[in-house]
Amino acid sequence: MAALTRKMVAAATVADWDGLEALETQVTAHVAALRGNEEAVTLDAGERQQKLGLIKQMLDDDRQIRDLTMPWMAQLSKLINNTGTERRLAAAYGAV
């Protein structure tokens, strides 16, 4: 899963939104599988430290992805809002 979140950062860095979405789907599947096996796994101290390191890496990746996607999402939202406003104006006043 950590490798997938690394790939998600790379996809977001180059604005590969379709690739990012596909990777996000894979991460969701991994999360579901991990949740299903969580109780069956017992970790020793070293493994718990390794797990903690991976979780910290994935959280950092998540922050980077959000930092990269938020400007794009804001731009998309602005574009959608502008299109909606144009449609309402055209409906109210008719096409010129």
C-alpha positions as CSV (number, residue, x, y, z in Angstrom):
1,M,0.0,0.0,0.0
2,A,2.9,2.4,0.7
3,A,4.2,1.7,-2.8
4,L,0.8,2.7,-4.2
5,T,0.7,5.9,-2.3
6,R,4.2,6.8,-3.6
7,K,2.9,6.2,-7.1
8,M,-0.1,8.4,-6.3
9,V,2.2,11.2,-5.4
10,A,4.0,10.8,-8.7
11,A,0.7,10.8,-10.6
12,A,-0.5,13.9,-8.9
13,T,2.9,15.6,-9.5
14,V,2.4,15.3,-13.2
15,A,-1.4,15.9,-13.1
16,D,-2.2,12.4,-14.2
17,W,-5.7,12.5,-12.7
18,D,-6.9,9.3,-14.4
19,G,-3.8,7.4,-13.1
20,L,-4.3,8.9,-9.6
21,E,-7.9,7.7,-9.6
22,A,-6.9,4.2,-10.7
23,L,-4.3,4.0,-8.0
24,E,-6.8,5.3,-5.4
25,T,-9.1,2.4,-6.4
26,Q,-6.2,-0.1,-5.8
27,V,-5.5,1.5,-2.4
28,T,-9.1,1.2,-1.4
29,A,-9.0,-2.5,-2.2
30,H,-5.8,-3.0,-0.2
31,V,-7.4,-1.2,2.8
32,A,-10.4,-3.5,2.7
33,A,-8.1,-6.6,2.5
34,L,-6.0,-5.3,5.4
35,R,-9.1,-4.6,7.6
36,G,-10.3,-8.1,7.0
37,N,-7.0,-9.6,8.2
38,E,-6.2,-7.1,11.0
39,E,-7.2,-9.3,13.9
40,A,-5.4,-12.4,12.6
41,V,-1.9,-10.7,12.5
42,T,0.3,-10.5,15.5
43,L,3.4,-8.2,15.1
44,D,6.6,-8.2,17.2
45,A,8.2,-4.9,18.3
46,G,10.3,-4.6,15.1
47,E,7.3,-5.2,12.9
48,R,5.2,-2.7,14.8
49,Q,8.0,-0.1,14.3
50,Q,8.1,-0.9,10.6
51,K,4.3,-0.6,10.4
52,L,4.5,2.7,12.1
53,G,7.1,3.9,9.7
54,L,4.9,2.9,6.7
55,I,1.9,4.6,8.2
56,K,3.9,7.8,8.6
57,Q,5.1,7.6,5.1
58,M,1.6,7.1,3.8
59,L,0.3,10.0,5.8
60,D,3.0,12.2,4.4
61,D,2.2,11.0,0.9
62,D,-1.5,11.8,1.5
63,R,-0.5,15.3,2.6
64,Q,1.5,15.8,-0.6
65,I,-1.3,14.5,-2.8
66,R,-3.7,16.9,-1.1
67,D,-1.3,19.8,-1.6
68,L,-1.0,18.9,-5.3
69,T,-4.7,18.3,-5.9
70,M,-6.3,21.1,-3.9
71,P,-5.3,23.9,-6.5
72,W,-6.7,21.7,-9.3
73,M,-9.9,21.0,-7.4
74,A,-10.3,24.8,-6.7
75,Q,-9.8,25.6,-10.4
76,L,-12.3,22.9,-11.4
77,S,-14.8,24.1,-8.8
78,K,-14.5,27.7,-10.2
79,L,-15.0,26.5,-13.7
80,I,-18.1,24.5,-12.8
81,N,-19.5,27.5,-10.9
82,N,-18.8,29.8,-13.8
83,T,-20.5,27.4,-16.2
84,G,-23.5,27.2,-13.9
85,T,-23.7,30.9,-13.6
86,E,-23.5,31.3,-17.4
87,R,-26.4,28.7,-17.8
88,R,-28.6,30.5,-15.3
89,L,-27.9,33.9,-17.0
90,A,-28.7,32.4,-20.4
91,A,-31.9,30.9,-19.1
92,A,-33.0,34.1,-17.4
93,Y,-32.1,36.5,-20.2
94,G,-31.8,34.3,-23.3
95,A,-28.9,34.0,-25.6
96,V,-27.7,37.2,-27.1
